[in-house]
Amino acid sequence: MAGSKKYKRMPVSRYGFPMKIKIVSPKKGRPEIHHMVKPEMFREFCNWAALPTPLREPKTQTEWSVKWGVTEATLSKWKHRPEFWEMVANQRREWAKDKTSDVIHGLYRNASTRGEAAEVKLWLEAVEDWSEKAPPTSPNITIIGIKGITEADIQKLVQPEEKEKAIEGEIVS
């Protein structure tokens, strides 16, 4: 068995899952394309995949592979790369940004006739990084009265406290 490598077996639970799982968070910033023979073609495929299906030209992944001279297996491998979906999401956001005016116009048209705006709210959250913020709530306290407390005592509680004035003096022991 010369030349064969021995691999250390990872301990697994009784359900077949690894005992130790390393969680790797995605990197911030623009995704990098490492060790790729045709990075320009990869970027073009990401741009094509980011478009809505009716706007894609060529229409199918098979037609795209024939046009660019790449096998479908290569495209499938590219789709399994983590940077592929990051680039598709970024490109999709860029494509959609200039469509927001049309969506706002649709909001106006729909709101003036039917009053439905959930789709536009979703669009603004997805494309424009908008979030609905809850208005700040202030406590609504009404003092009804407590037996034994006078109106003057209540006014002292409602008004802010005055700071005590410092008195100059001498400590005598």
C-alpha positions as CSV (number, residue, x, y, z in Angstrom):
1,M,0.0,0.0,0.0
2,A,2.8,2.4,-0.9
3,G,1.6,5.9,-1.8
4,S,-1.9,5.6,-0.2
5,K,-2.8,8.1,2.4
6,K,-4.3,7.3,5.7
7,Y,-7.1,9.6,6.8
8,K,-8.0,10.2,10.4
9,R,-11.6,9.3,11.0
10,M,-13.7,12.0,12.5
11,P,-15.8,10.8,15.5
12,V,-19.5,10.7,14.7
13,S,-22.5,10.6,16.9
14,R,-24.9,7.7,16.9
15,Y,-27.0,9.6,14.3
16,G,-24.1,9.7,11.9
17,F,-23.3,13.5,12.3
18,P,-19.8,14.7,13.1
19,M,-19.2,15.3,16.8
20,K,-17.3,18.5,16.1
21,I,-18.6,21.0,13.6
22,K,-16.6,24.1,12.7
23,I,-18.7,27.0,11.9
24,V,-17.1,29.5,9.5
25,S,-18.7,32.9,9.0
26,P,-18.7,34.4,5.5
27,K,-16.1,37.1,4.8
28,K,-17.2,40.7,4.6
29,G,-16.8,42.7,1.4
30,R,-16.6,41.6,-2.3
31,P,-16.3,37.9,-2.7
32,E,-13.0,36.7,-4.2
33,I,-12.7,34.2,-7.0
34,H,-9.8,31.8,-6.1
35,H,-8.1,29.3,-8.3
36,M,-10.5,29.6,-11.3
37,V,-9.4,29.1,-14.9
38,K,-12.1,31.4,-16.4
39,P,-13.0,34.1,-13.8
40,E,-14.5,36.5,-16.4
41,M,-16.8,33.8,-17.7
42,F,-17.8,33.0,-14.0
43,R,-18.7,36.6,-13.5
44,E,-20.8,36.6,-16.7
45,F,-22.6,33.5,-15.5
46,C,-23.3,35.1,-12.1
47,N,-24.7,38.2,-13.9
48,W,-26.9,35.9,-16.1
49,A,-28.1,33.9,-13.2
50,A,-29.1,37.1,-11.3
51,L,-31.5,38.2,-14.0
52,P,-35.2,37.2,-13.8
53,T,-35.9,34.2,-16.0
54,P,-38.0,36.1,-18.6
55,L,-35.2,38.6,-19.1
56,R,-32.4,36.1,-19.5
57,E,-30.7,35.7,-22.9
58,P,-30.0,32.9,-23.7
59,K,-33.0,31.5,-22.0
60,T,-31.6,28.3,-20.5
61,Q,-28.4,27.2,-18.7
62,T,-27.9,24.7,-21.5
63,E,-28.0,27.4,-24.2
64,W,-25.7,29.6,-22.1
65,S,-23.2,26.8,-21.8
66,V,-23.2,26.3,-25.7
67,K,-22.9,30.0,-26.3
68,W,-19.9,30.4,-24.0
69,G,-18.3,27.0,-24.8
70,V,-18.5,25.6,-21.2
71,T,-19.8,22.3,-20.1
72,E,-23.0,22.2,-18.0
73,A,-21.0,20.2,-15.4
74,T,-18.7,23.3,-15.0
75,L,-21.8,25.5,-14.5
76,S,-23.1,23.1,-11.9
77,K,-19.8,23.2,-10.1
78,W,-19.8,27.0,-10.2
79,K,-23.3,27.0,-8.6
80,H,-21.9,25.1,-5.6
81,R,-19.2,27.6,-4.9
82,P,-20.2,30.0,-2.0
83,E,-19.0,33.1,-3.8
84,F,-21.4,32.3,-6.7
85,W,-24.5,33.0,-4.6
86,E,-22.9,36.0,-3.0
87,M,-22.2,37.5,-6.4
88,V,-25.7,36.6,-7.7
89,A,-27.3,38.3,-4.7
90,N,-25.1,41.4,-5.1
91,Q,-25.9,41.6,-8.9
92,R,-29.6,41.0,-8.3
93,R,-29.7,44.0,-5.8
94,E,-27.8,46.2,-8.3
95,W,-30.2,45.2,-11.1
96,A,-33.2,46.0,-8.9
97,K,-32.2,49.3,-7.5
98,D,-33.2,51.4,-10.5
99,K,-36.6,49.7,-10.7
100,T,-37.6,51.1,-7.3
101,S,-39.2,54.2,-8.9
102,D,-41.5,51.9,-11.0
103,V,-42.5,50.0,-7.8
104,I,-43.3,53.3,-6.0
105,H,-45.4,54.3,-8.9
106,G,-47.2,50.9,-8.7
107,L,-47.7,51.6,-4.9
108,Y,-49.4,54.9,-5.7
109,R,-51.6,53.3,-8.4
110,N,-52.5,50.3,-6.2
111,A,-53.0,52.4,-3.0
112,S,-55.2,54.8,-4.8
113,T,-57.5,52.0,-6.2
114,R,-57.2,49.0,-3.8
115,G,-55.1,50.2,-0.9
116,E,-52.7,47.2,-0.9
117,A,-49.1,47.9,-0.2
118,A,-47.6,44.8,1.2
119,E,-45.7,43.9,-2.0
120,V,-44.1,47.4,-2.1
121,K,-43.1,47.2,1.6
122,L,-41.4,43.9,0.9
123,W,-39.6,45.3,-2.2
124,L,-38.3,48.3,-0.2
125,E,-37.0,45.9,2.6
126,A,-35.3,43.6,0.1
127,V,-33.9,46.2,-2.4
128,E,-33.5,49.5,-0.5
129,D,-32.5,48.1,2.9
130,W,-35.5,49.8,4.4
131,S,-36.9,48.6,7.7
132,E,-40.1,49.5,9.4
133,K,-39.2,51.1,12.7
134,A,-41.7,51.1,15.5
135,P,-42.4,54.5,16.9
136,P,-41.1,55.1,20.4
137,T,-43.6,54.4,23.0
138,S,-44.0,56.7,26.0
139,P,-45.6,55.5,29.2
140,N,-49.2,56.9,29.5
141,I,-49.5,57.2,33.2
142,T,-52.6,58.8,34.8
143,I,-52.5,59.5,38.5
144,I,-56.0,58.9,39.9
145,G,-55.3,59.5,43.5
146,I,-54.1,57.7,46.6
147,K,-55.7,58.1,50.0
148,G,-53.6,60.1,52.3
149,I,-51.6,62.0,49.6
150,T,-52.4,65.6,48.9
151,E,-52.3,67.4,45.5
152,A,-49.1,69.1,46.5
153,D,-47.4,65.8,47.1
154,I,-48.5,64.6,43.7
155,Q,-47.1,67.8,42.1
156,K,-43.7,67.2,43.8
157,L,-43.7,63.7,42.3
158,V,-44.5,64.9,38.8
159,Q,-42.0,67.8,38.7
160,P,-38.3,67.1,38.4
161,E,-36.3,67.3,41.6
162,E,-34.3,70.5,42.3
163,K,-30.7,70.0,43.2
164,E,-29.8,70.9,46.7
165,K,-27.7,74.0,47.1
166,A,-24.3,73.6,48.7
167,I,-23.8,75.5,51.9
168,E,-20.4,76.7,52.7
169,G,-19.4,75.9,56.2
170,E,-16.7,74.8,58.4
171,I,-16.3,71.4,60.0
172,V,-15.7,71.7,63.7
173,S,-14.6,68.7,65.7
